[in-house]
């Protein structure tokens, strides 16, 4: 138990947990967007299952570190450019994220009711809801693997002790689980924020695709751009709220 008194262990744990939470922002936003398409009674379950899968995939990769690090080895080359397993995963995940975010922007802006099942009997609606639920979980699982791979490879460069990685992963997913519902509810209440979140996912998809070709784009730039956009939108939301409150006080005009 002496290792628990080592301040270096606690510093590494705190830094890795913070990093995992920051890297998990993409995951939370993606899950919040997809879960918002489900019936209200299925959303909390989908969040729990999606984040549970994120934790399982991260822990599985932590316990197979030798295989994960082997993914960085060159598999083949194209036009003299070496291609590794990690690059293939990042490329596939980046393209999937680009497609999915672009599709969701189209649905939000041009075809909001595209995936809404026609009004039929209750049994048919429940069956459609279950199919949509598992389709959403499948998409979350795909992107969880991509984000988990990037997160675990980053973690390996920071700490050597597997148990510290495990503790950081479990703690960060716990924080994400607490944050997922309020973030999802906020995004659902404000369609403009939802479009901004989807634009953020497009940038993340582009960054993953560029990373697959060894073109590193620091995520700090993406987060800074998103934070600025959200700050501007927060001012817009506050201004709209004040205008609505003022109109309510003035009452109907003749």
C-alpha positions as CSV (number, residue, x, y, z in Angstrom):
1,X,0.0,0.0,0.0
2,X,3.0,2.3,0.1
3,X,2.5,3.2,-3.5
4,X,-0.7,5.0,-2.4
5,X,1.5,7.5,-0.5
6,X,3.6,8.3,-3.5
7,X,2.6,11.8,-4.7
8,X,3.9,11.0,-8.2
9,X,1.2,8.3,-8.5
10,X,-1.6,10.7,-7.6
11,X,-0.3,13.4,-9.9
12,X,-0.2,10.8,-12.8
13,X,-3.7,9.7,-11.9
14,X,-5.1,13.2,-11.8
15,X,-3.4,14.2,-15.1
16,X,-4.5,11.0,-16.9
17,X,-8.1,11.3,-15.5
18,X,-8.3,15.0,-16.7
19,X,-6.9,13.9,-20.1
20,X,-9.4,11.1,-20.4
21,X,-12.3,13.5,-19.6
22,X,-11.1,16.0,-22.2
23,X,-10.7,13.3,-24.8
24,X,-14.1,12.0,-23.8
25,X,-15.8,15.3,-24.7
26,X,-16.1,14.1,-28.3
27,X,-17.7,10.9,-27.1
28,X,-20.2,12.7,-24.9
29,X,-21.3,15.0,-27.8
30,X,-21.6,12.1,-30.2
31,X,-23.6,10.0,-27.8
32,X,-25.8,13.0,-26.9
33,X,-26.6,13.7,-30.6
34,X,-27.5,10.1,-31.4
35,X,-29.5,9.5,-28.2
36,X,-31.6,12.6,-28.9
37,X,-33.1,10.7,-31.9
38,X,-34.5,8.0,-29.6
39,X,-37.9,8.1,-27.7
40,X,-37.5,9.8,-24.3
41,X,-38.0,6.6,-22.3
42,X,-35.0,5.0,-24.1
43,X,-32.5,7.8,-23.9
44,X,-31.1,7.3,-20.4
45,X,-30.6,3.5,-21.1
46,X,-28.8,4.3,-24.4
47,X,-26.5,6.8,-22.5
48,X,-25.6,4.2,-19.9
49,X,-25.1,1.4,-22.5
50,X,-23.0,3.7,-24.7
51,X,-20.8,4.9,-22.0
52,X,-20.6,1.4,-20.5
53,X,-19.3,0.2,-23.8
54,X,-16.8,3.1,-23.9
55,X,-15.4,2.0,-20.5
56,X,-15.3,-1.7,-21.5
57,X,-13.5,-0.9,-24.8
58,X,-11.0,1.3,-23.0
59,X,-10.3,-1.3,-20.3
60,X,-10.0,-4.0,-22.9
61,X,-7.4,-2.0,-24.8
62,X,-5.5,-1.2,-21.6
63,X,-5.2,-4.9,-20.8
64,X,-4.0,-5.7,-24.3
65,X,-1.4,-2.9,-24.5
66,X,1.1,-5.1,-26.4
67,X,-1.4,-5.6,-29.1
68,X,-2.4,-1.9,-29.1
69,X,1.2,-0.7,-29.4
70,X,1.6,-3.3,-32.2
71,X,-1.0,-1.4,-34.2
72,X,1.6,1.4,-34.6
73,X,3.8,-1.0,-36.6
74,X,3.7,-0.7,-40.4
75,X,1.4,-3.2,-42.1
76,X,2.0,-2.2,-45.8
77,X,3.0,0.9,-47.8
78,X,1.2,2.9,-50.4
79,X,3.2,5.1,-52.7
80,X,6.1,4.8,-50.3
81,X,3.9,5.8,-47.3
82,X,3.8,3.3,-44.5
83,X,0.3,2.3,-43.3
84,X,-0.3,1.0,-39.8
85,X,-3.3,-0.6,-38.1
86,X,-3.8,2.5,-36.0
87,X,-3.9,4.6,-39.1
88,X,-6.5,2.4,-40.7
89,X,-8.7,2.6,-37.5
90,X,-8.4,6.4,-37.4
91,X,-9.1,6.7,-41.1
92,X,-12.2,4.5,-40.8
93,X,-13.4,6.3,-37.7
94,X,-12.7,9.8,-39.1
95,X,-14.7,9.0,-42.3
96,X,-17.5,7.5,-40.4
97,X,-17.7,10.6,-38.1
98,X,-17.6,12.9,-41.1
99,X,-20.4,11.0,-42.8
100,X,-22.5,10.7,-39.6
101,X,-22.1,14.3,-38.5
102,X,-22.9,15.6,-42.0
103,X,-26.0,13.4,-42.2
104,X,-27.2,14.6,-38.8
105,X,-26.7,18.2,-39.9
106,X,-28.9,17.5,-43.0
107,X,-31.6,15.9,-40.9
108,X,-31.5,18.7,-38.3
109,X,-31.7,21.5,-40.9
110,X,-33.5,20.0,-43.9
111,X,-35.4,16.9,-42.8
112,X,-36.0,16.9,-39.1
113,X,-38.7,14.2,-39.3
114,X,-36.8,11.9,-41.7
115,X,-36.3,9.0,-39.2
116,X,-39.6,9.5,-37.3
117,X,-41.7,6.3,-37.8
118,X,-45.2,6.7,-39.1
119,X,-48.0,6.8,-36.5
120,X,-49.3,3.2,-36.3
121,X,-50.2,0.9,-33.4
122,X,-48.3,0.9,-30.1
123,X,-46.6,-2.5,-30.8
124,X,-45.2,-1.3,-34.1
125,X,-43.9,1.9,-32.5
126,X,-42.2,0.0,-29.8
127,X,-40.6,-2.3,-32.3
128,X,-39.4,0.7,-34.4
129,X,-38.0,2.2,-31.2
130,X,-36.1,-0.9,-30.3
131,X,-34.6,-1.1,-33.8
132,X,-33.5,2.5,-33.6
133,X,-32.1,1.9,-30.1
134,X,-29.8,-0.9,-31.3
135,X,-28.9,1.0,-34.4
136,X,-27.8,3.9,-32.2
137,X,-25.9,1.6,-29.8
138,X,-24.1,0.0,-32.8
139,X,-23.0,3.4,-34.1
140,X,-21.8,4.5,-30.6
141,X,-19.9,1.2,-30.3
142,X,-18.0,1.9,-33.6
143,X,-16.9,5.4,-32.6
144,X,-16.2,4.3,-29.0
145,X,-13.5,2.0,-30.3
146,X,-11.9,4.8,-32.4
147,X,-11.9,7.2,-29.5
148,X,-10.7,4.5,-27.0
149,X,-7.7,3.6,-29.2
150,X,-6.5,7.2,-29.4
151,X,-7.1,7.7,-25.7
152,X,-5.2,4.5,-24.6
153,X,-2.2,5.2,-26.9
154,X,-2.0,8.7,-25.4
155,X,-2.3,7.2,-21.8
156,X,0.6,4.8,-22.5
157,X,2.9,7.7,-23.1
158,X,2.0,9.3,-19.7
159,X,2.1,6.4,-17.2
160,X,3.5,2.9,-16.9
161,X,1.3,1.4,-14.3
162,X,-1.8,-0.4,-15.7
163,X,-3.8,0.0,-12.5
164,X,-3.4,3.8,-12.7
165,X,-4.8,3.7,-16.3
166,X,-7.7,1.5,-15.2
167,X,-8.5,3.8,-12.2
168,X,-8.3,6.9,-14.5
169,X,-10.6,5.3,-17.2
170,X,-13.2,4.2,-14.6
171,X,-13.2,7.7,-13.0
172,X,-13.4,9.5,-16.3
173,X,-16.3,7.4,-17.5
174,X,-18.1,8.0,-14.2
175,X,-17.7,11.8,-14.7
176,X,-18.9,11.4,-18.4
177,X,-21.9,9.5,-17.2
178,X,-22.9,12.3,-14.8
179,X,-22.3,14.9,-17.5
180,X,-24.0,13.1,-20.4
181,X,-27.6,13.7,-19.4
182,X,-27.4,17.5,-18.7
183,X,-25.3,18.0,-21.8
184,X,-27.8,16.0,-23.9
185,X,-30.8,17.8,-22.5
186,X,-29.2,21.2,-23.1
187,X,-28.3,20.3,-26.7
188,X,-31.9,19.0,-27.3
189,X,-33.4,22.3,-26.0
190,X,-31.3,24.4,-28.3
191,X,-31.2,23.4,-31.9
192,X,-28.5,26.0,-32.8
193,X,-26.2,24.4,-30.1
194,X,-26.9,21.0,-31.7
195,X,-25.8,22.2,-35.1
196,X,-22.6,23.7,-33.5
197,X,-22.0,20.3,-31.7
198,X,-22.3,18.5,-35.1
199,X,-19.9,21.0,-36.7
200,X,-17.5,20.2,-33.8
201,X,-17.8,16.5,-34.7
202,X,-17.1,17.3,-38.4
203,X,-13.8,19.0,-37.2
204,X,-13.0,16.0,-35.0
205,X,-13.6,13.6,-38.0
206,X,-11.4,15.7,-40.1
207,X,-8.7,15.7,-37.4
208,X,-8.9,11.9,-37.2
209,X,-8.6,11.5,-41.0
210,X,-5.6,13.9,-41.1
211,X,-4.0,11.9,-38.2
212,X,-4.4,8.7,-40.2
213,X,-2.0,10.4,-42.8
214,X,0.4,11.5,-40.1
215,X,-0.8,15.1,-40.2
216,X,-1.3,16.0,-36.5
217,X,-3.8,18.6,-35.8
218,X,-3.7,19.6,-32.1
219,X,-7.2,19.2,-30.6
220,X,-6.6,22.3,-28.5
221,X,-7.3,24.4,-31.6
222,X,-10.6,22.5,-32.2
223,X,-11.7,22.9,-28.6
224,X,-10.8,26.6,-28.6
225,X,-12.8,27.2,-31.7
226,X,-15.8,25.3,-30.3
227,X,-15.5,27.1,-26.9
228,X,-15.6,30.4,-28.7
229,X,-18.6,29.4,-30.8
230,X,-20.4,28.2,-27.7
231,X,-19.6,31.4,-25.8
232,X,-21.1,33.4,-28.7
233,X,-24.2,31.2,-28.8
234,X,-24.6,31.4,-25.0
235,X,-24.8,35.2,-25.4
236,X,-27.4,34.7,-28.2
237,X,-29.5,32.4,-26.0
238,X,-29.4,34.8,-23.1
239,X,-30.4,37.7,-25.4
240,X,-33.3,35.6,-26.7
241,X,-34.4,34.8,-23.2
242,X,-34.4,38.4,-22.2
243,X,-36.5,39.4,-25.3
244,X,-39.0,36.7,-24.6
245,X,-39.3,37.7,-20.9
246,X,-39.7,41.4,-22.0
247,X,-42.5,40.4,-24.4
248,X,-44.2,38.3,-21.7
249,X,-44.2,41.3,-19.4
250,X,-45.5,43.7,-22.0
251,X,-48.4,41.3,-22.8
252,X,-50.2,40.9,-26.1
253,X,-50.1,44.0,-28.3
254,X,-53.2,45.2,-30.1
